Amino acid sequence: MTRTMTRRSALPVLLLLLVPAYVAAQDATVDTAVDEFLDQIIEMRHQIHQYPELGNREFQTAEMIADHLRALGFDEVTMNVAHTGVVGILRGGLPGDVVAVRADMDALPVTEDTPYPFKSTVRTEYGGQEVGVMHACGHDVHTAVQLGVASVLASMRDQIPGTVKFIFQPAEEGPPPGEEGGADLMVREGVMENPRPSAVFGLHTFSEMEVGTLGYTSGPALAAVDHFKIRIIGQQAHGAQPHTGIDPVVMASQAVMALQTIRSRNLSPLEPSVVTVGILRGGTRFNIIPNEVLMEGTVRTYNPDVRDAVERRMGEILAGVTQAGGGSFELDYDRGTPATINNVALTEQMAPTLAKIVGNDNVLVIEPTMGGEDFAYFANEVPGFFYRLGSVKPGTVSGGHHTPTFAADDASIPIGMRAMSNLLLDYLKSRRVSSQ
């Protein structure tokens, strides 16, 4: 933890004097509303967690969200955006700008192993296999927090100087094979228009941060995520007569090692990148050299030029290895989610709001990670601010994200509600002030 984040030092006295009045203190109305709605929102979190749904299949979750927004009197509630997404429009009682806030709804094909009484026992089919389904990345908390923010702001809508667009997104973890989905599809379907926000906010739980802490990264925050599939083609032969065939296992083994030289020998050591082969599959019997071997993996980068260089070098390395071995190859390189870049000016503007919620000493500055987040598609449209919500109960340990023992504590929810409600209000107030 100490290698990836640092405590934010106390704001200098001069900076404190320059903090605008609209971030001087927590909004007491927000605090009262959070307390009023908290029990209901935690119960909704438990329901979402206990009955998780995979990407593009969030039917029950979407229905719950839409019902809640309608009950709050939202001006507009639109369902079936990018398959199962929900978008709600809340217009405040005062004139002002438009801001968007996003939460992701989908779960993962992971079998849960937590002590929660509301743990998931759901099972479904994914990739031709029967799998457990679990909110192993905290999206249940994200959705619950945003439902809570909807309740808070709807209760004080007469005081809101502008409009808030609530985006509940499906398939952040990626749509099922052969389908489109996620933030990319929502943007292509026009979710950032009519009305168009001037900024977008989002949060994510963090299994390395305790409840009571908030964290952020200014500028590059999460990496671009690419997915590659490789087919190494040889010629089948008897395992005792390798000279009569062309061995794709040997070529694939050489390729795995050679691909690591891209990071170590072809790129600047100052440029962050990852090339990982996660799947290596081939053969049917111990004494048969197979006809082909399949490889699959991911590339993570921040710099578009580095992204180009990695793809180019992969093709060159595979061509060289397979030519030397007498075989051939096919490379399917899919450019996925772009890097998530927090707008620097927006980040610096809103950081004092985080500090007023949990105190300066509990705001952590987090180093960029090679994990990916398709919030990037929204933040590429308008300035974005994506921050981390401490979710581990003090004195306990959570498994990592995407693992069966990932555990996000309910106590993170009111902090998330307070932080996001204040961020949205402070942003809209700042826009009103700047326009006067």
Secondary structure, DSSP 8 states (H G I E B T S, - for coil): -TTTEEE-----HHHHHHS-GGGSS--HHHHHHHHHHHHHHHHHHHHHHHS---TT--HHHHHHHHHHHHHTT-SEEEEEETTTEEEEEEE-SEEEEEEEEEEE---BS-------TT----EEEETTEEEE-B--SSHHHHHHHHHHHHHHHHHTGGG-EEEEEEEEES-TT---TT---HHHHHHHTTTT-SS--S-EEEEEEEEEEETT-EEE-SEEEE-EEEEEEEEEE-B-EETT-GGGSB-HHHHHHHHHHHHHHIIIIIS-TTS-EEEEEEEEEE-SSTTEE-SEEEEEEEEEESSHHHHHHHHHHHHHHHHHHHHHHT-EEEEEEEE-S--EEE-HHHHHHHHHHHHHHH-GGGEEEE--BS---TTHHHHTTS-EEEEEEEEE-TT-----TTSTT----TTHHHHHHHHHHHHHHHHHHHHHHHH-
